[in-house]
Amino acid sequence: MKVGMNLLLWTGHVTEADFPLLGKLKAAGYDGVELPLFDGNADHYRRVKAELDKQGLACSTVTVLNPETNPISPDATIRQRASDRLKWAIEMNHVLGSHALCGPFHSALGVFSGVPPTGDEKKRAAEVLRQAAEQAQQANLTLAIEYLNRFECYFLTTAQDAAALVRAVDHPHFRTMYDTFHAHIEEKSQAATVRTLAPVMAHVHISENDRGVPGTGQVHWAEAFRTLKEVGYDGWLVIEAFGRALPDLAAATRVWRDLFPQPEDVYAGGLRFIREQWATH
């Protein structure tokens, strides 16, 4: 098991100004970080990669798509833009040496049709994502699709649907992930969620029910960690927490108040909590 920290707590675009933070996370005991991947070019990410190597940190990344790059759109031009955007993201991951590209890149974030997902939308998503998986294979990268809660998207909102999408894409480099926050909202139990995802699970987000410090809220943590151990998961556990440092992200994640005194409480306390839980179960 390895532990990572999602950098969206501090920034939406990692630059040289964030390099001291990487050193702090390494010193705290982290094995890696999860980088937001929203813009930038290969030269930029080569510099980031050099610093990650210097610090001895591995990385994964997280990205999203918007209405202009929506894989499930009926407009073929928009779906092509989605493919192009995913191709760019995969190329940047290859530069970074990332092991996983995570996120809800199955559909446009925050866009709702007003009805449940249709068969045509599911078919279009599988086609776009299968092409991306082929490209990911060339980059030695795993795509770990993330389902969200029903307040953030409508297309993929349960573990069962996420596993079905993996089967529809039918490619070894396309998998899904487990996020304790979304499962807390949408599922009947953390244990059942882990067991549903286990055959196709490639990544885990450790996130409290209020997006604050893991272990301080209502997520059924003992159940989650115990079942992860039972199914033999031994991959990355990445803390995902959100604050108010980034106004656009705070608005998107509905963070209207401070959820912790300072970021150190999240990454220090969260790491300690994960280590304790993993050892206990």
Order of alpha helices (4+ residues) and beta strands (2+ residues): beta-alpha-beta-alpha-beta-alpha-beta-alpha-beta-alpha-beta-alpha-alpha-beta-alpha-beta-alpha-alpha
